[in-house]
């Protein structure tokens, strides 16, 4: 009977793409164009329309930038790979690169009250106002702010963040493009007066990001020779050991180069494989990132509140890694042993990586439980794919309460819907009292190359900015983490179809997905939110960790850019 809860139609995580237009050498053409790569063959069925609201497309400037220039004919992308009837989660239309930059930057949001009441006729002045007030952050997280931070972050950090560099470069690029200048001929532009407030290093970073935008534009139009020349400039200036913008451009330029080589047949596509196993250096660095610890300890707090009055608790971790977060859970149980001593705590870890040091993790957890006098048992379930997972693998007992923690694992199965469906069926049969899910709050599942490039670029910019701030003194850890990010960037940008295995979707999509399994979202308590704030404040740069409520879940970000969502669920 449990199968009655599950629909037969696979969930569609893909995005739909509407027609769009893009200015060619200064002329907006009203032609519908598809800016994407090969057809995305991620095997999901149709689900119907959800009528998601499209984002604001007002862009940077409140005027048409219609210009008449030399009508050079640029080759347009092939449009015979359209996928009709796809559902777009997150963005309502297929934007061009310039339109996406405008949407991301939203410079008008930074204007003061007086300037908002007037229509800005000079776009250069608008960019200048951004630079004069870049300390006033754009509100990108749209939930309820859990802690008003005011201007303390901007007062302590006077330089532009990596994402703000991209925003300024985006404003500059959007102005240059309609002029129709060749990529090697960019004369002094009136808008560049807005850059006079920047330092020499920031100006160089803006110019480097500008060239990256231009290269991505040429790739989207399949103008590979022009794109390759632009990438040579990026590769000359960027470096994996440079400043944050140089590191970011290094990995994205490398990914664009890989895409060109694959599209032109210079490089064969190898079996997609992204290393999810972190080295000790990378793990050491992740422990210093506030949103990682906020994610784990908020989830542990939510589970603890739900099972603290139960004498038999069975925790199932779908991605245990080091397992350190469960030591905090045990400590909380130990504090309650006088009121209600626990008879048995079981932890079952589902492991799909044979190289995982699961035996050492289990032994360490056993030692922690023994030191706290908590009856404990540990079991690891090794499966090569979640399709192999069965209810019989979990030895549940009578009167024990099951709780499940899924940290950053469901996204890995978006390209394997059968595995994801099987996992959800097994979980449903286990009848957990609570399931806490943490996922990346970014949409890497878009079919459009341009949309995907912009989404991943701005997300990674915030992540790299966090690495620079939190672990700058630990160069080995920083380089290891950025290298892992570089592998994911390459897969997101350079691959298409089933070869693109790095995917993620936002909380709105997961809500629709869980709704198909009759799961109800649970409100995170005030204690969970207080725990999140307390953990963030424990870090030297915790004030840059953004915490906001999105309906019933928590969004954890960096300088108001969403990074991770934490939500709690139960089966009806």
C-alpha positions as CSV (number, residue, x, y, z in Angstrom):
1,X,0.0,0.0,0.0
2,X,2.9,2.3,0.5
3,X,3.4,2.5,-3.2
4,X,0.1,4.2,-3.5
5,X,1.8,7.3,-2.3
6,X,4.1,7.5,-5.3
7,X,3.2,8.8,-8.7
8,X,4.2,6.8,-11.8
9,X,5.3,9.9,-13.7
10,X,8.9,10.8,-12.9
11,X,9.4,14.3,-11.6
12,X,10.7,16.9,-14.2
13,X,13.6,18.9,-12.8
14,X,14.3,20.5,-16.1
15,X,13.7,24.0,-17.2
16,X,11.7,25.3,-20.1
17,X,13.1,27.8,-22.5
18,X,11.1,30.6,-24.2
19,X,12.2,32.5,-27.2
20,X,14.3,35.6,-26.7
21,X,16.2,38.3,-28.5
22,X,19.7,39.6,-28.4
23,X,21.3,42.7,-29.8
24,X,23.6,42.0,-32.7
25,X,26.2,44.8,-33.1
26,X,23.8,47.3,-31.6
27,X,20.6,46.1,-33.1
28,X,17.9,44.3,-31.0
29,X,16.6,41.6,-33.2
30,X,13.1,40.4,-32.6
31,X,14.1,36.9,-33.5
32,X,13.5,34.0,-31.1
33,X,16.8,32.5,-30.4
34,X,17.8,29.5,-28.3
35,X,21.0,30.1,-26.4
36,X,21.8,26.6,-25.2
37,X,24.0,23.6,-26.1
38,X,22.9,20.1,-27.0
39,X,19.5,18.9,-26.1
40,X,19.4,18.0,-22.4
41,X,18.4,14.3,-22.3
42,X,17.9,14.1,-18.6
43,X,15.2,11.5,-18.6
44,X,12.3,13.1,-16.8
45,X,8.6,13.0,-17.8
46,X,6.1,15.8,-18.0
47,X,4.5,17.2,-14.9
48,X,2.3,20.1,-16.1
49,X,2.4,23.8,-15.6
50,X,3.1,25.3,-12.2
51,X,2.7,28.9,-13.2
52,X,5.9,30.1,-11.5
53,X,6.3,33.8,-11.4
54,X,9.0,35.1,-13.8
55,X,11.7,37.3,-12.3
56,X,11.7,41.1,-12.7
57,X,13.2,41.9,-16.1
58,X,13.5,45.6,-15.6
59,X,17.3,45.3,-15.9
60,X,19.8,48.1,-15.4
61,X,18.4,50.9,-17.3
62,X,15.0,52.4,-17.6
63,X,15.3,53.1,-21.4
64,X,15.6,51.3,-24.7
65,X,19.2,51.0,-25.9
66,X,18.2,50.9,-29.5
67,X,21.2,51.9,-31.6
68,X,22.0,51.9,-35.3
69,X,25.4,50.6,-36.2
70,X,27.1,48.5,-38.7
71,X,24.9,45.6,-39.5
72,X,27.4,42.8,-39.2
73,X,25.8,39.4,-39.6
74,X,26.7,37.2,-36.6
75,X,25.8,33.5,-36.9
76,X,23.0,32.6,-34.6
77,X,22.9,29.4,-32.5
78,X,21.1,26.4,-33.8
79,X,17.5,26.3,-32.7
80,X,16.7,22.7,-33.7
81,X,17.3,21.4,-30.2
82,X,14.3,23.1,-28.6
83,X,12.6,21.1,-25.8
84,X,9.0,22.1,-25.7
85,X,6.8,21.6,-22.7
86,X,9.6,21.7,-20.2
87,X,9.0,23.3,-16.8
88,X,11.3,26.1,-15.8
89,X,12.1,26.4,-12.1
90,X,13.6,29.6,-11.0
91,X,13.7,31.7,-14.2
92,X,10.6,32.2,-16.4
93,X,12.3,32.9,-19.7
94,X,15.5,32.1,-21.6
95,X,17.4,35.4,-21.2
96,X,20.4,36.5,-23.2
97,X,23.7,37.1,-21.3
98,X,23.2,40.8,-21.2
99,X,19.7,40.5,-19.8
100,X,20.8,38.0,-17.2
101,X,23.6,40.3,-16.1
102,X,21.0,43.1,-15.8
103,X,18.7,40.8,-13.7
104,X,21.6,39.7,-11.5
105,X,22.9,43.2,-10.9
106,X,19.7,45.2,-10.4
107,X,21.7,48.4,-10.0
108,X,18.5,50.4,-9.5
109,X,18.0,48.7,-6.2
110,X,21.1,50.5,-4.9
111,X,19.9,54.0,-5.7
112,X,18.8,56.3,-2.9
113,X,15.2,57.4,-2.3
114,X,15.7,60.6,-4.3
115,X,17.1,59.0,-7.3
116,X,14.5,56.2,-7.3
117,X,11.7,58.8,-7.8
118,X,13.4,60.0,-11.0
119,X,13.9,58.1,-14.2
120,X,17.6,57.6,-14.8
121,X,18.3,58.7,-18.3
122,X,22.1,58.4,-18.1
123,X,23.1,54.8,-17.6
124,X,26.7,55.8,-16.7
125,X,25.4,57.9,-13.8
126,X,23.5,54.8,-12.6
127,X,26.8,52.8,-12.5
128,X,28.5,55.7,-10.8
129,X,25.8,55.7,-8.1
130,X,26.4,52.0,-7.6
131,X,30.1,52.6,-7.0
132,X,29.5,55.5,-4.6
133,X,27.2,53.3,-2.5
134,X,28.5,49.8,-3.0
135,X,28.5,49.3,0.8
136,X,24.7,49.2,0.7
137,X,24.1,45.6,-0.2
138,X,21.4,44.6,-2.7
139,X,18.7,42.5,-1.1
140,X,19.0,39.2,-2.8
141,X,17.7,36.9,-0.1
142,X,13.9,37.4,-0.1
143,X,12.8,35.7,3.1
144,X,12.6,37.1,6.6
145,X,15.9,38.4,7.9
146,X,16.6,36.7,11.2
147,X,19.2,39.3,12.3
148,X,19.4,42.9,11.2
149,X,23.1,43.5,10.5
150,X,22.9,47.1,9.2
151,X,26.0,48.5,7.7
152,X,28.6,46.8,9.9
153,X,29.8,44.5,7.2
154,X,30.4,47.4,4.8
155,X,32.2,49.4,7.4
156,X,34.7,46.7,8.1
157,X,35.2,45.7,4.5
158,X,35.7,48.7,2.3
159,X,36.7,46.9,-0.9
160,X,34.3,45.5,-3.4
161,X,33.4,41.8,-2.9
162,X,33.8,39.4,-5.7
163,X,30.2,39.4,-6.6
164,X,30.1,43.2,-6.6
165,X,33.1,43.2,-9.0
166,X,30.9,41.0,-11.3
167,X,28.0,43.5,-11.0
168,X,30.2,46.4,-12.0
169,X,31.7,44.4,-14.8
170,X,28.2,43.5,-15.9
171,X,27.1,47.1,-16.0
172,X,30.2,47.9,-18.1
173,X,29.7,45.0,-20.4
174,X,26.0,45.8,-21.0
175,X,27.0,49.3,-22.1
176,X,29.8,48.2,-24.3
177,X,27.9,45.5,-26.2
178,X,25.3,47.7,-27.9
179,X,28.2,49.9,-29.2
180,X,29.3,47.0,-31.5
181,X,33.0,47.3,-30.7
182,X,35.2,44.4,-31.6
183,X,36.6,42.5,-28.7
184,X,40.1,43.9,-29.3
185,X,39.0,47.4,-29.8
186,X,37.4,48.9,-26.7
187,X,38.0,52.7,-26.7
188,X,37.4,54.8,-23.7
189,X,33.7,54.6,-23.0
190,X,31.8,57.4,-21.1
191,X,30.6,54.8,-18.6
192,X,34.2,54.2,-17.6
193,X,34.2,57.5,-15.7
194,X,32.1,55.4,-13.1
195,X,35.2,53.3,-12.5
196,X,37.3,56.2,-11.2
197,X,36.3,55.4,-7.7
198,X,37.9,52.0,-7.8
199,X,41.4,51.0,-6.9
200,X,43.8,49.8,-9.6
201,X,43.4,46.2,-8.6
202,X,39.6,46.5,-8.6
203,X,39.6,48.1,-12.0
204,X,41.8,45.3,-13.4
205,X,39.4,42.8,-11.9
206,X,36.4,44.5,-13.5
207,X,38.1,44.5,-16.9
208,X,39.0,40.8,-16.5
209,X,35.4,39.9,-15.6
210,X,34.3,42.0,-18.6
211,X,36.4,39.9,-21.0
212,X,35.0,36.7,-19.4
213,X,31.4,37.9,-20.1
214,X,32.3,38.7,-23.7
215,X,33.9,35.2,-24.1
216,X,30.8,33.5,-22.7
217,X,28.6,35.5,-25.1
218,X,30.7,34.4,-28.1
219,X,30.5,30.8,-27.0
220,X,26.7,31.0,-26.7
221,X,26.6,32.2,-30.3
222,X,29.0,29.4,-31.3
223,X,31.6,32.0,-32.4
224,X,34.3,29.9,-31.2
225,X,37.3,31.6,-32.8
226,X,36.4,35.0,-31.3
227,X,35.6,33.3,-28.0
228,X,39.0,31.6,-28.1
229,X,40.8,34.9,-28.6
230,X,39.0,36.4,-25.6
231,X,39.8,33.4,-23.5
232,X,43.5,33.8,-24.2
233,X,43.3,37.2,-22.5
234,X,41.5,35.6,-19.5
235,X,44.0,32.8,-19.3
236,X,46.9,35.3,-19.4
237,X,45.6,37.4,-16.5
238,X,43.8,34.7,-14.4
239,X,45.5,32.3,-12.0
240,X,44.5,29.6,-9.5
241,X,46.8,31.3,-7.0
242,X,45.9,35.0,-7.7
243,X,43.2,37.1,-6.0
244,X,39.6,35.9,-5.8
245,X,38.5,37.3,-9.1
246,X,41.5,35.9,-10.9
247,X,40.9,32.5,-9.4
248,X,37.2,32.6,-10.3
249,X,38.0,33.7,-13.9
250,X,40.7,31.0,-14.2
251,X,38.2,28.1,-13.5
252,X,35.4,29.6,-15.7
253,X,37.7,30.3,-18.5
254,X,39.0,26.8,-18.3
255,X,35.5,25.5,-18.5
256,X,34.6,27.6,-21.5
257,X,37.8,26.4,-23.2
258,X,36.7,22.8,-22.5
259,X,33.3,23.5,-24.0
260,X,34.8,25.0,-27.1
261,X,37.1,21.9,-27.5
262,X,34.2,19.5,-27.1
263,X,31.9,21.4,-29.5
264,X,34.6,21.6,-32.2
265,X,35.7,18.0,-31.8
266,X,39.2,18.8,-30.5
267,X,38.5,16.9,-27.3
268,X,36.4,13.7,-26.8
269,X,33.9,13.6,-24.0
270,X,35.1,11.3,-21.3
271,X,32.9,9.5,-18.8
272,X,31.6,12.2,-16.5
273,X,33.1,11.9,-13.0
274,X,33.2,14.6,-10.4
275,X,35.2,13.8,-7.3
276,X,33.0,14.2,-4.3
277,X,35.6,12.9,-1.9
278,X,37.3,15.7,0.1
279,X,40.9,15.5,1.1
280,X,41.9,16.2,4.7
281,X,43.0,19.7,3.6
282,X,39.6,20.4,2.1
283,X,37.7,19.1,5.1
284,X,39.9,21.2,7.4
285,X,39.0,24.3,5.3
286,X,35.2,23.5,5.3
287,X,35.2,23.3,9.1
288,X,36.1,27.0,9.0
289,X,33.1,28.1,6.8
290,X,30.2,29.3,8.9
291,X,27.4,28.1,6.6
292,X,28.7,24.5,6.7
293,X,28.5,24.3,10.5
294,X,25.2,26.3,10.6
295,X,23.7,23.7,8.2
296,X,24.8,20.7,10.2
297,X,24.0,22.0,13.7
298,X,20.6,23.4,12.7
299,X,19.6,20.1,11.3
300,X,20.9,18.2,14.4
301,X,18.9,20.6,16.6
302,X,15.7,20.0,14.6
303,X,16.1,16.2,14.9
304,X,17.0,16.4,18.6
305,X,13.9,18.4,19.4
306,X,11.8,15.8,17.7
307,X,13.2,12.7,19.4
308,X,14.5,13.9,22.7
309,X,11.7,12.3,24.7
310,X,12.1,8.9,23.0
311,X,14.2,6.2,24.6
312,X,15.1,4.4,21.4
313,X,16.3,6.6,18.5
314,X,17.5,5.4,15.1
315,X,19.3,8.1,13.1
316,X,19.9,7.4,9.4
317,X,22.5,9.6,7.7
318,X,22.6,9.6,3.9
319,X,25.9,11.4,3.7
320,X,27.7,11.1,7.0
321,X,31.2,12.2,5.9
322,X,33.2,12.8,9.2
323,X,30.1,12.3,11.4
324,X,31.2,15.1,13.7
325,X,27.8,16.7,13.8
326,X,26.4,13.6,15.7
327,X,28.7,14.2,18.6
328,X,26.7,17.4,19.3
329,X,23.5,15.3,19.2
330,X,25.0,12.9,21.7
331,X,26.1,15.7,24.0
332,X,22.5,17.0,24.0
333,X,21.2,13.5,24.9
334,X,23.7,13.3,27.7
335,X,22.4,16.5,29.2
336,X,18.9,15.0,29.4
337,X,19.9,11.6,30.8
338,X,18.7,12.5,34.3
339,X,15.2,13.3,33.1
340,X,14.8,10.6,30.5
341,X,17.8,8.2,30.0
342,X,18.1,6.8,26.5
343,X,18.0,3.1,26.1
344,X,19.6,2.9,22.7
345,X,21.0,5.3,20.1
346,X,21.5,3.7,16.6
347,X,23.2,5.5,13.7
348,X,23.0,4.0,10.2
349,X,25.2,5.5,7.5
350,X,24.4,5.0,3.9
351,X,27.7,5.0,2.0
352,X,28.1,4.9,-1.8
353,X,31.8,5.6,-1.9
354,X,34.0,2.5,-1.3
355,X,37.0,4.8,-0.4
356,X,35.1,6.4,2.5
357,X,36.8,5.8,5.8
358,X,33.5,4.6,7.3
359,X,35.0,2.2,9.8
360,X,37.1,5.0,11.4
361,X,34.0,7.2,11.5
362,X,32.0,4.5,13.2
363,X,34.8,3.7,15.7
364,X,35.1,7.4,16.6
365,X,31.3,7.8,17.2
366,X,31.4,4.7,19.4
367,X,34.2,6.2,21.5
368,X,32.2,9.5,21.8
369,X,29.1,7.5,22.9
370,X,31.1,5.5,25.4
371,X,32.6,8.6,27.0
372,X,29.0,9.9,27.5
373,X,27.6,6.6,28.8
374,X,25.1,6.3,25.9
375,X,24.1,2.8,24.7
376,X,25.1,3.0,21.1
377,X,25.3,0.9,17.9
378,X,26.6,1.9,14.5
379,X,26.0,0.3,11.1
380,X,27.2,1.2,7.6
381,X,25.2,0.3,4.4
382,X,27.5,0.2,1.4
383,X,25.7,0.6,-2.0
384,X,27.1,1.6,-5.3
385,X,23.8,3.2,-6.3
386,X,20.7,4.1,-4.4
387,X,18.8,1.8,-6.7
388,X,20.3,-1.0,-4.6
389,X,18.9,0.3,-1.4
390,X,16.2,-1.7,0.3
391,X,14.1,-1.5,3.4
392,X,15.6,-4.7,4.6
393,X,19.0,-3.0,4.9
394,X,17.8,-1.1,7.9
395,X,17.1,-3.2,10.9
396,X,14.4,-1.2,12.6
397,X,13.0,-2.4,16.0
398,X,9.7,-2.0,17.7
399,X,9.2,1.3,19.6
400,X,12.2,3.0,18.1
401,X,11.8,6.4,16.4
402,X,13.5,6.9,13.0
403,X,14.9,10.2,11.9
404,X,16.7,10.8,8.6
405,X,19.3,13.4,7.7
406,X,20.0,14.1,4.0
407,X,22.8,16.6,3.7
408,X,23.6,17.7,0.1
409,X,22.9,14.3,-1.3
410,X,19.5,14.4,-3.2
411,X,20.9,16.8,-5.8
412,X,23.4,14.1,-6.9
413,X,20.5,11.9,-8.2
414,X,18.7,14.5,-10.3
415,X,20.2,12.8,-13.4
416,X,19.3,9.4,-12.0
417,X,15.6,9.8,-11.3
418,X,15.0,6.0,-10.8
419,X,17.6,6.0,-8.0
420,X,16.0,9.1,-6.4
421,X,12.5,7.6,-6.6
422,X,13.7,4.3,-5.1
423,X,15.4,6.2,-2.2
424,X,12.1,8.0,-1.5
425,X,10.1,4.8,-1.6
426,X,12.5,3.1,0.9
427,X,12.4,6.2,3.2
428,X,8.6,6.2,3.1
429,X,8.4,2.6,4.1
430,X,10.7,3.3,7.1
431,X,8.1,5.8,8.2
432,X,10.5,8.4,9.8
433,X,9.1,10.9,12.2
434,X,11.2,13.6,10.7
435,X,13.5,14.0,7.7
436,X,15.8,17.0,7.5
437,X,17.1,18.0,4.1
438,X,20.0,20.3,3.3
439,X,20.6,21.3,-0.3
440,X,22.5,23.8,-2.4
441,X,20.3,26.9,-3.0
442,X,21.2,27.4,-6.7
443,X,19.7,26.3,-10.0
444,X,22.3,24.4,-12.0
445,X,19.7,22.3,-13.7
446,X,18.8,24.9,-16.4
447,X,19.0,23.6,-20.0
448,X,20.1,27.0,-21.3
449,X,23.9,27.3,-21.3
450,X,23.7,31.1,-20.8
451,X,21.4,30.9,-17.9
452,X,23.5,28.2,-16.3
453,X,26.7,30.1,-16.8
454,X,25.4,33.2,-15.1
455,X,23.8,31.3,-12.2
456,X,26.9,29.3,-11.5
457,X,29.2,32.3,-11.9
458,X,27.5,34.5,-9.3
459,X,27.0,31.6,-6.9
460,X,30.6,30.6,-7.1
461,X,31.7,34.2,-6.8
462,X,30.1,34.4,-3.3
463,X,31.5,31.0,-2.3
464,X,35.0,32.0,-3.4
465,X,34.6,35.3,-1.5
466,X,33.8,33.3,1.6
467,X,36.8,31.1,1.2
468,X,39.1,34.1,0.8
469,X,37.6,35.7,3.9
470,X,37.5,32.7,6.2
471,X,40.5,30.6,5.3
472,X,42.9,33.0,3.5
473,X,45.7,32.0,5.9
474,X,45.3,28.3,5.0
475,X,46.3,28.4,1.3
476,X,46.4,24.6,1.0
477,X,42.9,24.1,2.1
478,X,41.6,27.0,0.0
479,X,43.3,25.7,-3.1
480,X,41.9,22.2,-2.5
481,X,38.4,23.4,-2.1
482,X,38.6,25.8,-5.1
483,X,40.0,22.9,-7.2
484,X,37.0,20.8,-6.3
485,X,34.7,23.7,-7.2
486,X,36.6,24.0,-10.5
487,X,35.7,20.4,-11.4
488,X,32.1,21.1,-10.8
489,X,32.2,24.4,-12.7
490,X,33.7,22.5,-15.7
491,X,30.9,20.0,-15.6
492,X,28.2,22.7,-15.3
493,X,29.6,24.9,-18.1
494,X,31.2,22.5,-20.5
495,X,28.9,19.5,-20.5
496,X,25.4,18.8,-21.7
497,X,22.8,16.1,-21.4
498,X,23.6,13.0,-19.4
499,X,27.3,14.1,-19.2
500,X,26.3,17.0,-17.0
501,X,26.0,15.3,-13.6
502,X,26.5,18.4,-11.4
503,X,23.0,19.7,-10.9
504,X,21.0,21.4,-8.1
505,X,17.7,23.1,-7.8
506,X,16.3,25.6,-5.3
507,X,13.9,24.9,-2.4
508,X,10.8,25.8,-4.4
509,X,11.5,22.8,-6.7
510,X,12.2,20.5,-3.8
511,X,8.8,21.5,-2.3
512,X,7.1,20.5,-5.4
513,X,9.0,17.2,-5.5
514,X,8.3,16.3,-1.9
515,X,4.7,17.2,-2.4
516,X,4.4,14.3,-4.9
517,X,5.2,11.9,-2.0
518,X,2.7,13.5,0.4
519,X,5.3,15.0,2.5
520,X,4.6,18.1,4.6
521,X,7.1,20.7,5.5
522,X,7.6,21.3,9.2
523,X,8.3,24.7,10.8
524,X,11.8,25.1,12.1
525,X,11.5,26.1,15.8
526,X,12.8,29.3,17.4
527,X,15.4,27.1,19.1
528,X,16.7,26.0,15.7
529,X,16.9,29.5,14.4
530,X,18.6,30.6,17.6
531,X,21.1,27.8,17.3
532,X,21.8,28.9,13.7
533,X,22.5,32.5,14.9
534,X,24.6,31.3,17.8
535,X,26.8,29.0,15.6
536,X,27.3,31.8,13.0
537,X,28.4,34.3,15.7
538,X,31.0,31.8,16.9
539,X,33.0,32.4,13.7
540,X,35.4,35.3,13.3
541,X,33.5,36.4,10.1
542,X,30.1,35.0,11.1
543,X,28.5,38.5,10.7
544,X,28.8,37.9,6.9
545,X,26.7,34.7,7.2
546,X,23.2,35.6,6.2
547,X,20.3,33.8,7.9
548,X,16.7,34.1,6.6
549,X,13.5,32.2,6.8
550,X,11.9,31.1,3.5
551,X,8.4,30.0,4.5
552,X,9.2,27.2,7.0
553,X,12.8,26.6,6.1
554,X,16.1,28.3,6.8
555,X,18.3,29.8,4.0
556,X,21.9,30.2,4.9
557,X,24.0,32.5,2.8
558,X,27.1,34.6,2.5
559,X,26.7,38.4,2.4
560,X,23.0,37.8,1.5
561,X,23.7,35.5,-1.4
562,X,21.8,32.2,-0.7
563,X,24.1,29.2,-0.4
564,X,22.2,26.4,1.4
565,X,18.7,25.6,2.4
566,X,17.7,23.6,5.5
567,X,14.2,22.2,5.7
568,X,12.3,19.6,7.8
569,X,9.7,17.2,6.5
570,X,7.3,14.5,7.6
571,X,5.2,12.0,5.7
572,X,1.4,12.3,5.9
